């Protein structure tokens, strides 16, 4: 699936390009779609990047928006899928209150949550949400 609907769809920040995808997918299928287009689900490394990505999430205007973090490999150790590097503890203040919480032992995929102004959240990987892809320039 080619997600690029024209070069204007990709937004540039730093050394990456970002693409909002309005199609609702499970986390793994969203990751697959990003990979098929030479990208990955967005992986936030700085507060500045978070602010940029949050604005894209606002454009999607969905309750939840998938990004590339997961603790499916080890509960409580949230990592970025493409590198398996732990999410920077310096970004802890970007999490929604009391998150991640692994509600019902079934929340292993990271998303941005609208009611908390798109703060970080853990949710079900099987839910279907829009997502944001990221690729290196």
N, CA, C and O of each residue as an XYZ file, in Angstrom:
548
protein
N       0.845     -1.180      0.000
C       0.000      0.000      0.000
C       0.882      1.231      0.000
O       1.718      1.384      0.890
N       0.723      2.091     -0.946
C       1.493      3.330     -0.992
C       0.716      4.414     -0.256
O      -0.339      4.855     -0.712
N       1.249      4.837      0.890
C       0.559      5.821      1.711
C       0.757      7.239      1.213
O      -0.015      8.132      1.562
N       1.776      7.454      0.406
C       2.092      8.809     -0.031
C       1.100      9.250     -1.099
O       1.105      8.739     -2.219
N       0.260     10.192     -0.741
C      -0.742     10.678     -1.675
C      -0.271     11.917     -2.407
O      -1.063     12.591     -3.065
N       0.984     12.215     -2.302
C       1.573     13.421     -2.863
C       2.579     13.965     -1.864
O       2.401     13.798     -0.657
N       3.612     14.600     -2.336
C       4.681     15.024     -1.436
C       4.197     16.012     -0.387
O       4.826     16.142      0.663
N       3.095     16.711     -0.643
C       2.579     17.672      0.331
C       2.031     16.977      1.572
O       1.889     17.613      2.616
N       1.720     15.686      1.482
C       1.177     14.960      2.629
C       2.219     14.750      3.726
O       1.878     14.758      4.908
N       3.468     14.564      3.353
C       4.529     14.363      4.334
C       4.921     15.715      4.917
O       5.053     16.690      4.178
N       5.107     15.786      6.235
C       5.512     17.014      6.901
C       6.925     16.822      7.438
O       7.252     15.750      7.948
N       7.743     17.823      7.332
C       9.154     17.729      7.725
C       9.380     18.359      9.090
O       8.904     19.457      9.375
N      10.117     17.639      9.925
C      10.609     18.169     11.195
C      11.971     17.538     11.438
O      12.101     16.314     11.442
N      12.973     18.360     11.639
C      14.316     17.836     11.863
C      14.767     17.003     10.676
O      14.725     17.456      9.533
N      15.200     15.777     10.960
C      15.703     14.889      9.914
C      14.687     13.819      9.531
O      15.047     12.774      8.990
N      13.417     14.091      9.816
C      12.365     13.113      9.520
C      11.206     13.767      8.779
O      11.033     14.986      8.781
N      10.421     12.899      8.144
C       9.156     13.289      7.528
C       8.060     12.481      8.215
O       8.276     11.336      8.614
N       6.886     13.088      8.347
C       5.772     12.480      9.061
C       4.544     12.498      8.176
O       4.290     13.467      7.461
N       3.784     11.413      8.232
C       2.575     11.304      7.429
C       1.406     10.898      8.315
O       1.422      9.812      8.896
N       0.380     11.762      8.429
C      -0.824     11.339      9.144
C      -1.634     10.403      8.255
O      -1.823     10.682      7.071
N      -2.108      9.309      8.808
C      -2.902      8.344      8.055
C      -4.254      8.209      8.755
O      -4.325      7.771      9.904
N      -5.313      8.586      8.063
C      -6.653      8.616      8.646
C      -7.299      7.241      8.726
O      -8.271      7.062      9.460
N      -6.779      6.270      7.986
C      -7.333      4.913      7.975
C      -7.174      4.271      9.347
O      -6.109      4.359      9.958
N      -8.222      3.632      9.826
C      -8.197      2.971     11.134
C      -7.587      1.582     10.979
O      -8.071      0.761     10.199
N      -6.521      1.333     11.730
C      -5.818      0.044     11.679
C      -5.444     -0.391     13.087
O      -5.337      0.436     13.992
N      -5.242     -1.709     13.272
C      -4.639     -2.178     14.513
C      -3.190     -1.697     14.527
O      -2.664     -1.288     13.492
N      -2.554     -1.744     15.673
C      -1.186     -1.246     15.793
C      -0.251     -1.981     14.827
O       0.531     -1.343     14.123
N      -0.323     -3.311     14.787
C       0.597     -4.073     13.931
C       0.304     -3.809     12.455
O       1.237     -3.743     11.655
N      -0.952     -3.659     12.078
C      -1.262     -3.364     10.677
C      -0.870     -1.941     10.306
O      -0.488     -1.685      9.164
N      -0.958     -1.018     11.245
C      -0.468      0.341     11.003
C       1.050      0.297     10.791
O       1.576      0.939      9.882
N       1.745     -0.466     11.638
C       3.199     -0.593     11.489
C       3.537     -1.202     10.124
O       4.467     -0.756      9.453
N       2.778     -2.222      9.722
C       2.985     -2.866      8.420
C       2.803     -1.873      7.275
O       3.602     -1.847      6.339
N       1.741     -1.051      7.350
C       1.495     -0.068      6.302
C       2.628      0.947      6.229
O       3.074      1.312      5.141
N       3.093      1.401      7.391
C       4.227      2.334      7.397
C       5.456      1.671      6.769
O       6.119      2.264      5.919
N       5.753      0.445      7.189
C       6.926     -0.262      6.661
C       6.853     -0.436      5.156
O       7.871     -0.347      4.469
N       5.648     -0.684      4.634
C       5.507     -0.886      3.191
C       5.803      0.399      2.423
O       5.972      0.377      1.204
N       5.864      1.495      3.128
C       6.140      2.776      2.493
C       7.503      3.333      2.925
O       7.759      4.530      2.792
N       8.362      2.469      3.438
C       9.706      2.893      3.817
C       9.749      3.749      5.070
O      10.661      4.556      5.248
N       8.757      3.572      5.942
C       8.712      4.346      7.174
C       8.387      3.412      8.337
O       8.450      2.191      8.193
N       8.043      3.979      9.476
C       7.670      3.224     10.667
C       6.671      4.091     11.435
O       6.537      5.282     11.154
N       5.981      3.503     12.391
C       5.161      4.329     13.269
C       6.082      5.309     13.993
O       7.194      4.951     14.382
N       5.622      6.527     14.167
C       6.430      7.599     14.749
C       7.013      7.217     16.099
O       6.346      6.622     16.946
N       8.283      7.578     16.272
C       8.999      7.329     17.519
C       9.525      8.661     18.042
O      10.410      9.266     17.436
N       8.989      9.106     19.147
C       9.268     10.433     19.683
C      10.517     10.410     20.562
O      10.606      9.636     21.516
N      11.477     11.268     20.227
C      12.747     11.282     20.954
C      12.972     12.545     21.768
O      13.795     12.546     22.684
N      12.253     13.633     21.451
C      12.454     14.893     22.168
C      11.103     15.566     22.419
O      10.104     15.233     21.782
N      11.088     16.510     23.349
C       9.871     17.276     23.619
C       9.472     18.066     22.380
O       8.284     18.190     22.084
N      10.440     18.595     21.660
C      10.144     19.364     20.446
C       9.487     18.490     19.383
O       8.543     18.918     18.718
N       9.982     17.275     19.227
C       9.362     16.361     18.275
C       7.950     16.004     18.735
O       7.031     15.924     17.921
N       7.782     15.792     20.024
C       6.455     15.507     20.560
C       5.479     16.633     20.219
O       4.362     16.369     19.773
N       5.890     17.879     20.424
C       5.020     19.016     20.115
C       4.614     19.019     18.645
O       3.464     19.307     18.314
N       5.563     18.697     17.766
C       5.282     18.637     16.331
C       4.276     17.516     16.025
O       3.300     17.722     15.304
N       4.533     16.337     16.582
C       3.674     15.176     16.333
C       2.279     15.409     16.928
O       1.277     15.013     16.334
N       2.219     16.044     18.089
C       0.933     16.334     18.720
C       0.065     17.200     17.801
O      -1.149     17.008     17.739
N       0.672     18.138     17.097
C      -0.091     18.969     16.154
C      -0.640     18.145     15.000
O      -1.742     18.411     14.519
N       0.113     17.150     14.550
C      -0.397     16.256     13.504
C      -1.563     15.431     14.055
O      -2.567     15.234     13.370
N      -1.426     14.951     15.295
C      -2.514     14.189     15.923
C      -3.773     15.042     16.020
O      -4.879     14.540     15.819
N      -3.617     16.313     16.323
C      -4.777     17.206     16.397
C      -5.483     17.291     15.045
O      -6.710     17.369     14.986
N      -4.703     17.274     13.954
C      -5.302     17.284     12.609
C      -6.115     16.018     12.364
O      -7.174     16.067     11.739
N      -5.616     14.881     12.859
C      -6.348     13.622     12.708
C      -7.655     13.667     13.504
O      -8.650     13.056     13.114
N      -7.641     14.396     14.623
C      -8.828     14.651     15.430
C      -9.549     13.373     15.844
O     -10.779     13.329     15.865
N      -8.785     12.336     16.172
C      -9.351     11.072     16.633
C      -9.134     10.951     18.143
O      -8.256     11.606     18.704
N      -9.935     10.118     18.790
C      -9.775      9.919     20.234
C      -8.387      9.382     20.571
O      -7.801      9.751     21.589
N      -7.864      8.501     19.703
C      -6.541      7.899     19.895
C      -5.824      7.881     18.553
O      -6.451      7.765     17.500
N      -4.493      7.998     18.605
C      -3.656      7.952     17.405
C      -2.449      7.076     17.738
O      -1.707      7.370     18.676
N      -2.253      5.999     16.970
C      -1.120      5.108     17.231
C       0.211      5.752     16.861
O       0.329      6.447     15.852
N       1.221      5.498     17.716
C       2.620      5.779     17.419
C       3.418      4.529     17.761
O       2.828      3.531     18.176
N       4.742      4.548     17.600
C       5.531      3.325     17.562
C       6.069      2.714     18.836
O       6.992      1.902     18.765
N       5.545      3.058     19.991
C       6.023      2.448     21.234
C       5.236      1.204     21.594
O       4.048      1.095     21.291
N       5.922      0.253     22.255
C       5.266     -0.979     22.706
C       6.005     -1.559     23.910
O       7.221     -1.414     24.037
N       5.261     -2.210     24.781
C       5.892     -3.005     25.835
C       5.471     -4.471     25.711
O       5.472     -5.219     26.688
N       5.114     -4.860     24.488
C       4.697     -6.238     24.231
C       5.833     -7.232     24.464
O       5.579     -8.405     24.740
N       7.064     -6.785     24.358
C       8.214     -7.671     24.556
C       8.454     -7.938     26.038
O       8.819     -9.048     26.425
N       8.245     -6.908     26.867
C       8.435     -7.018     28.302
C       7.531     -5.988     28.985
O       7.737     -4.782     28.849
N       6.540     -6.471     29.710
C       5.588     -5.573     30.363
C       6.308     -4.547     31.236
O       7.172     -4.886     32.044
N       5.933     -3.303     31.052
C       6.516     -2.222     31.845
C       7.762     -1.608     31.243
O       8.243     -0.588     31.737
N       8.298     -2.207     30.186
C       9.477     -1.653     29.509
C       9.047     -1.168     28.128
O       9.145     -1.895     27.139
N       8.567      0.082     28.081
C       8.086      0.649     26.821
C       9.288      0.985     25.940
O      10.169      1.747     26.338
N       9.310      0.409     24.743
C      10.417      0.612     23.804
C       9.864      1.106     22.477
O       8.680      0.943     22.179
N      10.743      1.714     21.685
C      10.409      2.068     20.309
C      10.618      0.826     19.465
O      11.679      0.204     19.514
N       9.620      0.472     18.703
C       9.607     -0.784     17.967
C      10.801     -0.957     17.038
O      11.374     -2.045     16.998
N      11.199      0.062     16.296
C      12.229     -0.126     15.269
C      13.623     -0.346     15.845
O      14.474     -0.954     15.195
N      13.862      0.146     17.060
C      15.211      0.042     17.652
C      15.245     -0.790     18.931
O      16.315     -1.203     19.379
N      14.081     -1.032     19.514
C      13.946     -1.684     20.817
C      14.634     -0.888     21.934
O      14.930     -1.428     23.000
N      14.883      0.399     21.676
C      15.434      1.289     22.701
C      14.306      1.756     23.611
O      13.215      2.079     23.141
N      14.570      1.790     24.902
C      13.567      2.254     25.860
C      13.165      3.691     25.560
O      13.988      4.512     25.155
N      11.888      3.977     25.767
C      11.405      5.344     25.641
C      12.135      6.173     26.691
O      12.202      5.780     27.855
N      12.676      7.306     26.291
C      13.480      8.162     27.158
C      12.719      8.520     28.436
O      11.637      9.102     28.363
N      13.272      8.180     29.609
C      12.602      8.543     30.861
C      12.431     10.060     31.004
O      11.580     10.511     31.771
N      13.223     10.846     30.281
C      13.094     12.292     30.300
C      11.788     12.773     29.681
O      11.423     13.941     29.815
N      11.086     11.869     29.003
C       9.796     12.205     28.399
C       8.632     11.786     29.302
O       7.471     11.870     28.902
N       8.945     11.339     30.508
C       7.923     10.817     31.424
C       6.767     11.796     31.624
O       5.618     11.370     31.742
N       7.046     13.085     31.663
C       5.996     14.084     31.884
C       5.025     14.213     30.710
O       4.013     14.906     30.815
N       5.328     13.551     29.598
C       4.438     13.599     28.432
C       3.344     12.524     28.488
O       2.450     12.508     27.642
N       3.410     11.632     29.474
C       2.392     10.595     29.634
C       1.129     11.191     30.251
O       1.200     12.108     31.069
N      -0.015     10.667     29.853
C      -1.276     11.012     30.508
C      -1.176     10.605     31.972
O      -0.394      9.715     32.308
N      -1.958     11.243     32.857
C      -1.916     10.875     34.274
C      -2.149      9.375     34.484
O      -3.034      8.777     33.871
N      -1.345      8.791     35.355
C      -1.439      7.370     35.738
C      -1.198      6.407     34.576
O      -1.665      5.268     34.610
N      -0.482      6.849     33.563
C      -0.151      5.989     32.419
C       1.356      5.790     32.354
O       2.096      6.648     32.836
N       1.829      4.723     31.791
C       1.070      3.573     31.283
C       0.545      2.724     32.438
O       1.183      2.624     33.486
N      -0.634      2.111     32.237
C      -1.238      1.343     33.328
C      -1.580     -0.106     32.966
O      -2.004     -0.866     33.836
N      -1.407     -0.497     31.721
C      -1.697     -1.863     31.288
C      -3.082     -2.319     31.761
O      -3.228     -3.411     32.311
N      -4.086     -1.483     31.544
C      -5.452     -1.777     31.984
C      -5.894     -3.152     31.515
O      -5.721     -3.499     30.346
N      -6.464     -3.937     32.424
C      -6.922     -5.306     32.141
C      -5.823     -6.195     31.573
O      -6.110     -7.155     30.858
N      -4.579     -5.886     31.882
C      -3.429     -6.654     31.362
C      -3.463     -6.769     29.846
O      -3.075     -7.795     29.287
N      -3.933     -5.699     29.171
C      -4.130     -5.782     27.730
C      -3.752     -4.487     27.018
O      -4.314     -4.192     25.963
N      -2.825     -3.710     27.555
C      -2.432     -2.469     26.901
C      -0.926     -2.473     26.677
O      -0.144     -2.253     27.602
N      -0.539     -2.725     25.445
C       0.880     -2.886     25.120
C       1.345     -2.005     23.965
O       2.505     -2.083     23.563
N       0.461     -1.170     23.426
C       0.825     -0.346     22.279
C       0.560      1.126     22.571
O      -0.490      1.490     23.102
N       1.530      1.966     22.215
C       1.464      3.378     22.539
C       0.574      4.138     21.571
O       0.554      3.886     20.366
N      -0.160      5.076     22.146
C      -0.970      5.980     21.349
C      -0.953      7.357     22.003
O      -0.452      7.540     23.112
N      -1.510      8.300     21.287
C      -1.730      9.647     21.808
C      -3.226      9.756     22.068
O      -4.031      9.349     21.230
N      -3.608     10.306     23.226
C      -5.008     10.310     23.642
C      -5.576     11.734     23.637
O      -5.078     12.621     24.330
N      -6.624     11.926     22.842
C      -7.214     13.252     22.638
C      -7.733     13.903     23.923
O      -7.446     15.080     24.144
N      -8.487     13.198     24.787
C      -9.011     13.871     25.983
C      -7.918     14.438     26.900
O      -8.202     15.286     27.746
N      -6.698     13.986     26.740
C      -5.564     14.489     27.518
C      -4.655     15.350     26.640
O      -3.452     15.436     26.888
N      -5.228     15.988     25.611
C      -4.488     16.815     24.656
C      -3.324     16.048     24.020
O      -2.211     16.556     23.882
N      -3.627     14.820     23.646
C      -2.694     13.948     22.921
C      -1.407     13.676     23.701
O      -0.308     13.694     23.147
N      -1.573     13.426     25.000
C      -0.448     12.930     25.799
C      -0.243     11.451     25.463
O      -1.090     10.829     24.822
N       0.887     10.898     25.901
C       1.188      9.492     25.663
C       0.273      8.611     26.506
O      -0.114      8.969     27.618
N      -0.063      7.451     25.950
C      -0.978      6.522     26.596
C      -0.652      5.113     26.112
O      -0.159      4.939     24.998
N      -0.925      4.103     26.947
C      -0.827      2.731     26.468
C      -2.244      2.229     26.230
O      -3.154      2.532     27.001
N      -2.426      1.468     25.172
C      -3.746      0.972     24.823
C      -3.663     -0.400     24.190
O      -2.579     -0.955     24.007
N      -4.809     -0.931     23.863
C      -4.890     -2.242     23.230
C      -4.316     -2.197     21.823
O      -4.628     -1.300     21.039
N      -3.488     -3.160     21.518
C      -2.897     -3.259     20.177
C      -3.947     -3.663     19.141
O      -3.761     -3.433     17.946
N      -5.045     -4.262     19.595
C      -6.081     -4.749     18.684
C      -7.121     -3.692     18.342
O      -7.921     -3.882     17.426
N      -7.116     -2.576     19.072
C      -8.021     -1.479     18.719
C      -7.598     -0.933     17.366
O      -6.464     -1.136     16.932
N      -8.506     -0.245     16.708
C      -8.204      0.334     15.395
C      -8.256      1.855     15.492
O      -9.287      2.442     15.822
N      -7.109      2.479     15.195
C      -6.977      3.924     15.269
C      -6.230      4.432     14.039
O      -5.540      3.663     13.370
N      -6.365      5.721     13.740
C      -5.475      6.318     12.743
C      -4.060      6.344     13.323
O      -3.864      6.048     14.502
N      -3.085      6.694     12.502
C      -1.698      6.609     12.950
C      -0.838      7.598     12.217
O      -1.269      8.226     11.250
N       0.397      7.733     12.689
C       1.352      8.658     12.075
C       2.626      7.871     11.748
O       3.243      7.267     12.625
N       3.001      7.895     10.468
C       4.247      7.266     10.028
C       5.389      8.289     10.053
O       5.169      9.494      9.934
N       6.594      7.779     10.208
C       7.796      8.618     10.208
C       8.863      7.938      9.353
O       9.036      6.720      9.408
N       9.565      8.733      8.572
C      10.698      8.209      7.805
C      11.829      9.222      7.834
O      11.606     10.427      7.949
N      13.048      8.707      7.727
C      14.219      9.577      7.692
C      14.307     10.266      6.342
O      13.947      9.702      5.309
N      14.787     11.479      6.376
C      14.981     12.230      5.131
C      16.282     11.766      4.484
O      16.653     12.261      3.419
